[in-house]
Amino acid sequence: MVGKDAVLDDCAVLALGDTFLVATTDMLHESTDFPEWMTDREIGWMSAAVTLSDIAAMGARPSLVLLAAGLDSPSRLEEILTGARDCCCTCGATLAGGDLDAHRELTLVSSGIGFADRPVRRSGARPGDLVGIVGIPGRAQAALEGYSRFREYLSTPKPRIGEGLALAAAGASSMMDISDGLLASLEDMRQASGLGYAIESEKIPGVPGVPDDVALRFALLGGGDYGLLFTIPPGKSIPDMPEIFVIGRVIEKSQIIVDGRPVEGTGYQHHWD
């Protein structure tokens, strides 16, 4: 039986001598996870990216990805594999194999393993820690709602491997990937740590060219960005890398606070309008 603590993080963690193996798996369905305009190469890229992003969130180095494909048409396989392989290569991982079957609906299951010197869990925050994000949240949601210049952030998200490794080395106390929206991710962190998170909306970077109020809604509620959410003690040095922003602090009371007001930790739902 799996213990409660084993399912709190982006990956399962297994100690291997002086290092740790992290492992994760993700299932994607065409009707709920891929907009109808995505190409098969982009679908393949996405199938690998979601798994590699989980590995990044643990502060781990990716090693390999396995892809199981339930195909509604065999003609789709080559481009899907090309996209998955391209994403793996970008992240320093190997697409090492998988399985193939026929399905009424395209269904992809990607699994991956990586290795970490010090896995960063969701539960490690302490009151007073800084809350930060990697990436500009809301760009994928902007693409979904018609801002076509942000399409690449939705269709070919870049797992934040380098940033995850740098944050782990810098002493990040907790971390996870932001795939279902910032508020939903903060809620997951709240449940894991039992602490609260006070966020200042003016510190959240806006999506360029989108009205401020709309950009904030995209950032808080929109999914598909695959950035990182992290906490780090205030005495630690945050890596000097692009698109790393401090947006708040960890508090003792177990609530999510935005601009001084409690909010619910809701976010992206897995369906396409």
Buried (B, 14 or more C-beta within 10 A) or exposed (E): EEEEEEEBBBBBBEEEEEBBBBBBBBBBBBEEBBBEEBBBBBBBBBBBBBBBBBBBBBBBBBBBBBBBBBBEEEEBBEBBBBBBBBBBEBBEBBBBEBEEEEEEEBBBBBBBBBBBEBBBBBBBBEEEBBBBBBBBBBBBBBBBBEBEEBBEBBBBBBBBBBBBBBBBEBBBBBBBBBBBBBBBBBBBBBEBBEBBBBBBBEEBBBBEEBEEEBBBBBBBBBBBBBBBBBBBBEEBEBBEEEEBBBBBBBBEEEBBBBEEEEBEBBBBEEEEE
